[in-house]
Amino acid sequence: MNAQTLLSPLTDTRAIRVTGGHRLEGTIAVQGSKNVALHLYAAAVLADEPLTLTGTPLILDTQVCAKILSSTGTTVTISGDRFEVTPATAWQPVIPDELGRRIRTTAVMAAGLLARAGQARFPLPGGDAFCHRRIDRHLAAMEAAGASLDVTDTHVDARFTSGGPAPFTTNVMTKGWGPSLGATVTAMLLAARARGTSTIVNPNSEPEVRATAALLEAGGVGIDWEGAALHVSGTDRITGGTVPVPPDRLEAATLALAAAITGGTVRLDNVPTATFPAALVTMLADAGIELVPEDGGTLARCPAGPRPVQMATVSATCTDVQPQLTALLTQAPGTSRIEERIYTARATHVEPLRSFGAAVTTDGPNITVHGPSRLTAAHVAGDDIRAVAALVIAALVAEGTSTVQGVYHLDRGYGSLLPKLAALGATVEVVQG
């Protein structure tokens, strides 16, 4: 882990320089899923034997999670895309403030530590700053499992007075925003070490949850999906082994949208079309993007150009593609409207897109785009992963050379997006200051 990978957004002065007007064409491989990997890093704490994750993304968040696990006494070795974990012999049940405030899965990692060590102290989570991240469903799961909590404005102290989690039932449905993905995983990790069967009511079933369930099941935990409930039968010993991380559907979608806005075609050679969630396929198809199976991968193209859409973000996948899609819709003839239903707000990319000349507005959870707009070069900045990706996509078609600040945020979620865009024909580089 070199010093540069742990720069903060305040000390990272790098920027992205993009000259627009180049069609993207070619074949590229997609990294391992960031969001899946972050939840598997938390689940790895539960294993009583060495566990290796393969295909992990080479991103800043991977480095941060490795440092968090190391601080707890866990031995972590990163070799290329292999993330190897050996259980601690003596637990240090504290997530350091500076590290825990960098990622959004802090509460999930704390749940794994709590289940394993019987106690955990952790800061409130960080990560992308487009809205406040509530953890009430996480805390409810911890309490349901028998933990006593001391919650302040900055930290949570959790402890099992009986030594470990007891079988429990918890509901992870949020008020108005659907089942919590993170809280579903938090509850699964606690239930995995409970002696008996726990029930998670209204569980989220996104790929992150399914991948974590598969890892636990392979380690000897009982997993039973039954309608609107997930039953988890815990065990005293969870085995290790080797677990692959699936390709990142969000990077795949970002590359597809980048190709579409330039009128190009990209082949994602390690992402079978069947692995794209149905909601994402529908979302892209409505905007005019075709995903075609080809030689075990997927050909992404927009043959008739982008189309305006009327849609709502119905899943975690859709909300994480919403900013990039908004950039594409600036080139669609007509009016598009997107309703954000997963988060209370997600529009940090709107004002920077307006700097390019885009006709885009926001009203509460709703974003309206009038297109097509002639985009011209601008100096802009993004404050979260997907917002920066959206601004880079807009810069690909803007006339002239744009500068996008926010490399730190991009590095949190994309290991090599800019080199991949360059390999596909973009004129893009990272510059200092």
N, C-alpha and C positions, 0 to 999 in steps of 0.2 A: 504494500500500500504506500504509494509515494505521497509526498506532501500536497502535490497539486490536486490529486483526486478529492481531497477533503477541504478544498477552498470553500468559503462561505459566499453567499450572494453579495455580501458587502465587499469582499476582498477580490472577487473574480472580476477582472476588468476586461476579459475577452469579449469579443463581439463577432457576429457572423456577417460576412460581406457576400451579398448575392447579386449577380447581374442577371436580370430577367430576359426572357425571350428565347429560351432554349428548350426544345422538345426532349422529354425523357424517354429513352428507349433502352431495352436490354433486360438482362436476367440478374437477379440478386437473391441472396439468402437472407432470411429473417432471423433475428436474434431470438433467444429464449424469452419466454413471457416474463416481463417485469412483475406484473401484479400477481401472477401465480407463484413466482419464485419467492417474493417477499413473504407470502403466507407459508410456503414450505420451509423457509428459514426458521420461522417461529415454531413450526411443527417438529422440526429436527431436534429441538431441545428435549422432546419427550422420549427419544430413542435411548434404549439402554445399551446399545451397541453402536459402533461406528456406522454412519450413514453418509452416502455420497449422492449429491444431486448433480446430474449431468445436463449440459446444455443451458447452464445458467447465464444470464446476461451480464456482460462486462460493463456495468453501469455504476454510478456513484452510490446509489442506494444499496447495491450489493456490498460495497466496501463498508458502508455505514453499519449494515446488519452484521457483517463479520466482526466489526469492532465491538458492537453491542454484545454479541455472543461471547467473544473473547473476554470481555469485562466481567461476565458472569462465572468464568472459570472453564467454559467450554473451549476445547481446542478446535480451531478453524484453520483449514488450509485451502487456499484458492490456487488452482493450477489451470490456467486457461479458462475453459468454461466448466470446470469441475469444482464443486463446493463441498469439501469434505469436513464432516463434523464428528468429533469424538467427545463422548459425555464427560462432564466435569466430575472430578473426584471430590471436590469441596465447592459448594455453590456460593456465589456472591450475588445475592438476590436484589441487585439494584441496577436499573438501567440509567446510565449517566445522562444528566440533563442535556448536555450539548449534543449528544448523539440522538437521544430519544425525540428531541424537538426537530430533528431533520426529516423524519419520515412519518407517514400517516398510519403505519401498522404498529405503532408503539404499544397500544393496548393489547393487540393480538400477541406480540412477543412477550408482554408481561403476563398474559394468561398462560402461555407455555411455561414460563419461569415459575409462576405461582403454582401450577399443577405439579411441577417437578420438585421445587424446593420448599413448598408450603408457605412461601411468602414472597412478596415482590413490592418494590418501591419504584414508581416510574413517573416521569413528567407527563403533562398533557401532550398529546401528539402534535406533530408539525406537518411537514409535507407541503403540498400545494396550498396557496393562500387565497383561493378564489371564494371561500366561504368558511364559516366556523364549522369545525368537525366535532360533532357531538359523540360522546362515548357512553351515554346513559344505558344503552342496551348491553354494552360490554360489562358495565358495572353491575347491572341487574343479573347477568349470568354468573358473575363471580359471587354475588351475594346468595343466589339460589343454590350454588354449589357449597355454601357454608362458610364463605370467607367473610371476615369482618373488615370493613373499609373505613379509612380515614381520608376524606376527600377535601382538599383545599383548592384555592384558585389556581394553583400551579402543579400540584402533585397528587398522586394517589398512593396510599399505603394499604396493601391488602395482605391478609394473613388467615391461614386456616388454624383455628385453635385446636382442632382434632388431628392435625398433621397433614391432611390431604383432602381433596374434594370428595363430597358424598354425592350419590345419585340425585338428580334434580330434574325439574321441568322449568323451562324458560321460554318466553315468547320474544322473538327478535324482530317483530314487526314495529316499524317506526310510525310516528304520527304523520300521516300524509305523504310519506316518501317510500313506502314499500318495505320489504324485509331487508334488514341490514346484512350486507355481505360480511363485513368484518366481524360483527357480533356473532354471526353464525359460526365462523371459524373459531372465535374465542370460546364459545360454548362447546364446540367439538373438542378442542384441546383439553378443556377442563374435564369433560365427560370421559375422555380417553383414559384418564388415570383414576376415575372413580370406580369403586368396587360395586358394580351393579349397572343397571340400564337407566340412562338419562334420556329425556325427550326434549327436542328443540321444536317448538311450535312455529309454524310459518317460516321455515328455513329458506334462505336464499339458495338458488341452485346454479349460480354463475360458475364458469370454469374454475375459478379460484377455489370455490367450495368443493367442487367435484374432485379436483386434483388433491386437495388436502385430505378429503375422505378416502381417496384411493391410497395415499401414502399410509394413513393410519390403518386402513384395512389390511394392507400388505404386511404391516407390523404386528398384526394380531388383534386389532380392535374390531369389535362387531359394529357394522354399519348397516342400517336398514331404513330405506326410504319408504314411507307409507303415507301417500296422499300429502296432506298439509303438515306432516310431522316427520322428523328425522330422529330415529332411535339409535343411540350410541351405547354399546356395551363395553365398559372399560376393562382394563387389564392391569395387572401388577408389573408386567414386563412387555415392553414394545421392542421388537427386533429392528435391526438396521437393514443394510443392503444398499442397493443402487436404484435411484429413482430418476427418470428423465423429466426435464421441464419441457412442456410443449412450446411450439413457436408462438411468438408474440402477435396475437391478432390485432393489437393496436398499432404496432409498427407496420404490419402488413397493410392495414387500412390506410395509414399515413402515407405509405409509398404509393398505394393505389390512387389516392386523392392527389398526390403530387404529380403523378403521371397524367391523371385526367385533366388537371387544370392547364397542363402544357400541351394537351392534345396528343400525348404519347401513349405507349403501351409498356407495361412492365410485367415480367414473368417472375413470380415468387416461387423459387424452385424447390423449397422445402416445406411449403404450406399447402397441403391438399385442400381442395375447395370444400370438402365435407367438414373440415375443422372450423370453418367460419360459423359463428352463431347465427341462427336464423334471423334474429332481429337485425344484426349487422348487415346480412345479405340484403334484406328488404330495404334497409336504410340507404345502402349504396345504390341498389337497383332503382329506387325511386328518383335518385339524383342522376341516373343515366349511366352508372358504372356497371359493366358486366364482369362477372367472375367466372372464368371458363376453365374447366379442368384441362391440364396439359402435362403429360409425362410425369404424373405424380405430384405436380405443383399446380399453381393457379396463374392464369393469364388475366391480368386486370387491364381493362380498357374502357374508354368512353366514346364509342364510335360516332354518336350523333351529337356529342357535346353535352355539357351539363344541363340538367332540367331543374326548374324550381320545385320545391317540396313543401308540403304541409305535414308536419310530423311532431311527435313528442319523443323525448328520450325515455324509453321504456325499460332500459337495463343499464347496468354499470358500463357495459361495453359501449353502448350508444352515447352515453354522456362523455366518455373519454375520447370519442371521435367527433363530438359536436363542434368544438372549435375549428378543427381541420375542415370539416364539412362546410362550416360557415364561410371559410375562405374560398372554397370551390364555388359556393352559391353566389358569390359576387360576380361570377361570370355566366350565371344562368339567366336567360331572358325571362323576366317576369318577377313575381313577388313570392318569396319564400318565407315561411314562418316556422320557427322551432320553439316548442315549449319544453323547458327544462323541468323534469319531474323527479330526478334523482337527488339533486342538491337544491338547497334553498336559493342559490345564485351561482351562475357560472357564465360570466360575461366579461372577464378581464381582457379578452381579445378584441372586443368590439371597438373600443376607442382607438387602439393602434391600427385596426383595419380601416377606420375612417381616415387615418393619416395617409393611407395609400390612395384615398379617393373613393373608397367603397361607400355605398349608400346603405348603411346598416345601423339599426337602432335597437335599443333594448327597453323593455317595460316590465319590470319585475322579473318573472321567470321566462318571459317571452322575448325572442329575438326575431326581428324582421329584416329581410334583405331584399333590396330592389336591384335587379340586374338586367343586363350586364353593365358593369362599371369599367371605365378605363382606369387602370391602376398605374400610378407613377411612383418612382422610387421615393423612399422615405427613410428617416431614421426613427426606429421604433424600439420598444422594449417589452418583453413578456415576463410575467411574474409566476408562471407555473408551467409545467412540462408541456401540456397540450397547447397552451396559448402560444408558446414560442414556436412549436411545430407549425401552428396555423399561420403565424407571421412569415415563417420561412416559405411556406406554400404560396402565400400571396406574393411574396417577393419574386418567386419564380416566373411570374407573368407581368410583374410591374416593369414599366419602361425605365431603363437606367439601372444604376447600382444602388441597392438598399443596404442599410446596416441594421442588424437585429441584435439587440442586447438580450442576454439571458442564457448564455452558454451553460452556466451552472445548473439552471433548471433543466435544460435539455439533456445534460449529462446524467441527471438523476434517472431518466427513463429510457434514453436511447444511447446505446454504446457506440454506435458508428453510423448514425443516420446521415451526417453530412458527407463522409467519404462515399457512402452508398449513393447519395444523390449525385455526387461528382462522377462516380463510375457510370451512372446512367445518362450523363450528358449535361448536368447542371454546372454553371459557373459559380462555385461557392467555396469560401475559405474562411478560416478562423483567424482573426487579427487581434492584436493587443490594443486595449484602450479604445 
